Amino acid sequence: MDFGIKDNVIAIIAREENALSAATVPVFYAKTEQQQETIAFYLSKVTTGMVHDLGNGCYVVVKH
């Protein structure tokens, strides 16, 4: 059974466009940290995913 990261990542929420070099999942850009947290929260509710803060200004929503 192969559990690759590409199969588990649902979305990325970033504050800076240059924070990502390439992405194969939907990327949402937020202007403020509060907006970023709100987007991550709503996406996690809609997708029943979990939000993880990468500590570099990016959040990821993943399915465990």
Backbone bond lengths (Angstrom), bond angles and torsions (degrees), N, CA, C in turn:
res aa  C-N    CA-C-N  psi(-1)  N-CA   C-N-CA  omega(-1)  CA-C   N-CA-C  phi
1 M - - - 1.442 - - 1.521 108.56 -
2 D 1.313 117.34 129.01 1.460 121.53 -177.74 1.520 109.74 -108.34
3 F 1.342 116.39 122.13 1.453 121.77 178.13 1.517 108.84 -113.78
4 G 1.300 117.13 77.10 1.462 121.10 179.72 1.514 111.01 -76.45
5 I 1.325 115.69 153.87 1.460 120.15 -179.02 1.524 111.17 -63.94
6 K 1.323 117.54 -31.34 1.458 119.95 -178.86 1.525 112.37 -64.16
7 D 1.321 116.64 -24.96 1.457 120.30 179.38 1.520 112.41 -82.08
8 N 1.320 117.61 -18.30 1.453 121.30 -174.17 1.517 113.90 -102.69
9 V 1.314 119.22 -25.32 1.457 121.89 -177.84 1.523 108.73 -79.69
10 I 1.331 115.89 124.22 1.461 121.45 -178.54 1.521 111.12 -95.55
11 A 1.334 117.10 -41.20 1.463 120.98 -177.50 1.521 110.11 -159.76
12 I 1.323 115.32 159.23 1.457 123.00 174.66 1.520 107.46 -122.35
13 I 1.327 116.73 135.97 1.464 121.65 177.15 1.520 107.04 -120.16
14 A 1.322 116.47 117.60 1.468 121.54 -175.29 1.517 110.33 -126.90
15 R 1.336 115.09 157.93 1.469 120.11 176.07 1.514 112.27 -99.94
16 E 1.312 117.37 -21.83 1.457 120.73 -179.25 1.521 109.79 -121.61
17 E 1.323 116.36 131.77 1.457 119.94 -178.71 1.521 112.32 -65.51
18 N 1.335 117.10 -28.91 1.456 119.04 -178.63 1.529 112.48 -85.11
19 A 1.318 118.07 6.59 1.469 121.69 178.62 1.524 111.29 -74.92
20 L 1.324 117.20 -19.27 1.461 121.56 -177.99 1.524 109.45 -120.42
21 S 1.310 116.08 135.18 1.459 118.97 177.72 1.526 111.05 -89.52
22 A 1.314 116.67 -36.44 1.466 121.78 178.08 1.527 107.54 -161.22
23 A 1.306 115.31 149.30 1.464 118.98 179.63 1.521 109.52 -146.32
24 T 1.319 115.65 143.36 1.462 120.74 177.08 1.519 111.13 -109.58
25 V 1.331 116.02 8.40 1.463 122.32 176.91 1.528 108.09 -122.34
26 P 1.318 117.69 162.81 1.468 119.19 178.28 1.527 112.01 -59.92
27 V 1.324 116.52 136.93 1.461 122.90 178.62 1.520 107.74 -117.85
28 F 1.328 116.42 129.74 1.461 122.95 177.64 1.524 107.44 -113.80
29 Y 1.324 116.41 131.25 1.464 120.73 179.54 1.516 109.89 -104.95
30 A 1.322 116.17 135.58 1.465 122.56 -179.80 1.520 108.65 -118.94
31 K 1.335 115.71 149.14 1.462 120.68 -180.00 1.518 112.40 -84.74
32 T 1.324 116.85 -30.64 1.461 121.12 -177.98 1.529 109.57 -129.99
33 E 1.320 115.43 164.75 1.458 120.10 177.49 1.524 110.86 -65.03
34 Q 1.318 116.97 -38.01 1.470 120.56 178.24 1.525 110.90 -62.59
35 Q 1.327 117.02 -43.88 1.459 120.62 178.08 1.536 110.59 -64.22
36 Q 1.304 116.53 -38.20 1.457 121.39 178.58 1.529 110.87 -62.51
37 E 1.322 116.71 -44.54 1.461 120.95 178.94 1.517 111.22 -64.74
38 T 1.323 117.12 -38.99 1.464 121.19 179.42 1.526 110.94 -64.89
39 I 1.326 116.63 -46.38 1.464 120.66 178.75 1.524 109.91 -60.32
40 A 1.324 117.19 -45.91 1.466 121.30 -179.92 1.522 110.81 -60.85
41 F 1.336 116.74 -43.45 1.461 121.11 179.84 1.529 111.11 -61.00
42 Y 1.332 117.05 -48.95 1.464 119.77 -178.65 1.523 112.03 -65.16
43 L 1.330 117.21 -40.70 1.462 119.32 178.31 1.525 111.49 -63.86
44 S 1.321 116.61 -37.53 1.461 118.70 179.15 1.521 111.27 -67.62
45 K 1.324 116.92 -36.27 1.467 120.29 178.01 1.529 111.18 -67.22
46 V 1.324 116.60 -43.84 1.464 121.48 -177.69 1.527 111.38 -67.74
47 T 1.315 116.73 -38.75 1.460 120.86 -174.94 1.520 113.59 -97.96
48 T 1.312 117.89 -2.95 1.468 125.04 -172.57 1.533 110.60 52.51
49 G 1.314 115.46 39.48 1.462 121.78 177.67 1.517 110.93 -101.37
50 M 1.316 115.84 175.08 1.465 122.94 178.42 1.522 108.93 -109.27
51 V 1.329 116.34 142.03 1.461 122.03 178.99 1.525 109.17 -97.28
52 H 1.322 115.21 134.97 1.461 121.15 176.13 1.527 108.43 -128.65
53 D 1.331 115.78 132.09 1.462 122.31 176.61 1.519 107.50 -89.49
54 L 1.320 117.62 120.24 1.455 121.20 -179.10 1.523 112.43 -81.59
55 G 1.331 116.78 -8.77 1.451 120.62 176.80 1.518 114.44 81.11
56 N 1.299 117.74 2.69 1.453 121.15 179.76 1.527 112.30 -119.29
57 G 1.330 115.43 24.98 1.454 120.16 -178.61 1.511 112.95 88.77
58 C 1.326 117.64 7.72 1.466 121.92 179.85 1.523 110.41 -123.19
59 Y 1.305 114.75 141.17 1.464 122.43 170.74 1.520 106.64 -113.81
60 V 1.327 116.49 148.06 1.451 120.83 172.18 1.522 108.37 -124.07
61 V 1.308 115.05 144.14 1.464 121.53 173.42 1.513 105.27 -107.84
62 V 1.328 115.51 122.29 1.464 120.42 -176.91 1.518 111.01 -126.58
63 K 1.297 114.78 158.42 1.453 122.78 175.28 1.518 107.47 -106.97
64 H 1.327 118.14 118.80 1.477 121.50 -179.04 1.503 109.98 -91.58
